[in-house]
Amino acid sequence: MSLAETLDMRPGKGANLILRGATVLDPAAGIEGTHDVVIRDGRIADLAVPGSGEAGGLEVVEAEGLHAFPAFFDPHVHLRVPGREDEEDIETGTRAAAAGGYCGILAMANTEPTVSTAADIEALREGAREQASVPVGFLATVTRGMEGEELTEMADIREAGAFGFSDDGLPIRSARVLRRALQYQRLCGGTIALHEEDPELSGDGVMHEGPVSAALGLAGIPSVSESTMIARDAALARYEDGQIHVQHLSAQESVAAVRVAKAAGARISCEATPHHLCLTDEEVRALDASRFKMNPPLRSEADRQALLEGLRDGTIDCIATDHAPHAEEEKEVPFEQAAMGVTGLETAFAALHTDLVLNEVIDLSLLVERMAGGAEPFGLERPTLAPGSEANVVLCDLSAEWTVGEEGYESRSLNSWCAGRTLTGRVLVTVAGGQVAYRLRSFSLGVAQ
Amino acid sequence: MKHLLTIEQLSRAEIDAILDRAESFAEVARRDIKKVPTLRGRTVVSLFYEASTRTSSSFELAAKRLSADLVSIKAAGSSVDKGESLKDTVATLSAYDPAAIVIRHPYAGAAQLVAEWSDAAVVNAGDGKHEHPSQALLDLFTLRRQLGSLDGKRIWIVGDVLHSRVARSNLIAFQEMGAKVTLCGPPALIPRGIEELGCAVSYSLDGLDEADVVYALRLQKERMKESFVPSIREYAGHFQIDSRRLGTRQLLMHPGPVNRGVELSGEVIDSPHSLIAEQVASGLVVRMAILYELLAIGGESPAPAEEDPGERPTPMGQPA
């Protein structure tokens, strides 16, 4: 089942495009070469020899020197609906996703109030069918109101169309509660996504515990706050044969814990965010909460290197943004008082391309593969350029430079960790769920003669 | 120097310039009329979000001795109490066109934010557990009068380093002036990784006899409830500075207020080793020097050496 059939989006016309002479790269499908990418009625009709693609009735994009990838999938987005529509909503959040090259996202359930019933899911899905420019799926909380005590009606919620469960924002403190959820998962399915953090160890921490927190006098969140919970939950998942997804890995000990769990046969997947892959706690010295305060926190260079190694060796399955919009007044306060979280949908690919690919830290093909790796852990089809598939395509200019925030954001919030940075690599066109979801304003398409 | 936000921002030469100026204000302080007209017609706002006796009173008196108009705001009883954000408070105060804002705040980086939001020169009078630069400067001033140079001197900072902005600012300041610093305290109260700032760390007072200066920190009694230490009694047993542990040539300092019988025994507080009273006296002249440096010199001249000698406080020290 394709993303448009599985997730929810605003109905619209199928894309009819030809990307002439694009450099095509879909590592998961083994596709690499220069092709005319023919998109007809929202499907990949053909990857033709350059110049030979049948263009009749299609919009023509002269794509020589441009790159076409399978569009990206983000399993970790905060759309802030219901309750904080001042920070983001389905329309602005999916527009931000489209601008970042995404063809699908999963929205977290830690809203105000939380998404904890079948009716909540139905209401969100209806909203997405009216407002979403890319396919969206919704998660529900594992426990009612994220209170960590009673399970939500997981089976009803699944029937209403939730793609999984998460108390993201908070850990599930009680091993007993998580165990019951994993047992119940046998009845209802749905991957359980886990924000791993031991609140006893995190305390009132606001950044990574280490030399920088010591120098700044800020309370630290130790790495073991994350890794001990991952070890606990991986053991529970293995014992109950449950399917779990570890969110936003940040510490080297956590990468090791996931690696061990995978080797032992646990059904576990995990994600890392662009900001954890690009930045360290050194950034916090500037005390810029808008850009550098998030949970889990930016950690040490050794942690960042371990995440990169995990990305290379497959321990980390996918890149997820943890796009977390916040109102300005929640960020324009002293660092300790500021809300945690940064936005990331519009900059993820460009930032990783600039910091990691251009600096030869990782290959372009690895980045492209992991940017779309977030669908499969939730039982969704991986976006692909294989002919016959639903069109989920992103066209990028890998040499274009742009300054983040200079032309504003599609997101309703400004707390981008890349704000003000000049990045290399820009999304020109996104086709999501078979529809043209985004095209850069200054980038015009021609119509075939 | 536009603002004084951290000790880290200051070079050794800049520190020396402030201490030299404090010395000249100490001379003014010995006169019958202790006021100079330097800041006449200019406004200093003192904005304290935390309780303070020494710091707020000495900054306020320093501003008055320099003939500034003073607006003093305490969090309790002001609109801050009613949930006004720091940004809005600063915008409100900016209507008075203050030349300087002296701010104490329970969170790190607050002074830096005020500096971004306001045109005034900002003095950090303590931000969370981050920095307390004027305390470090007055401690340097006190020590310079006792020891001359700090080069090669050994200083032990003893106690609850984790929760202490004084420990952080003084560590940086002492090292900048050439001293070798050891941080000493129970392991849970020494921040992980602090040794990367270049200091030594000790979990016991063994070796204290090497210290030329012992700088004791206050231990809040609540630390026991949070399991940082098992009991105040055991803390005092291991870390209290008393006459048995303090050698005859060693100097004792404490930023105040002292928990008598916890971090310091009563007899050392009142002993000739103790510089605690001198620290308080230094506070006034050093804070005068800070306000002078920011407001009378400020952006007008990049380095103290280039200033017009006519602007020095002593020649201007006519009774106001």
Interface residues (C-beta under 8 A of the other chain):
Chain A: E209 G210 P211 V212 S213 A214 A215 L216 G217 L218 A219 G220 P222 L287 E329 E332 V333 P334 F335 E336 Q337
Chain B: S85 L86 K87 H105 Y107 A108 G109 A110 Q112 L113 D127 G128 K129 H130 E131 R165 R168 P191 R192 G193 I194 E196 L197
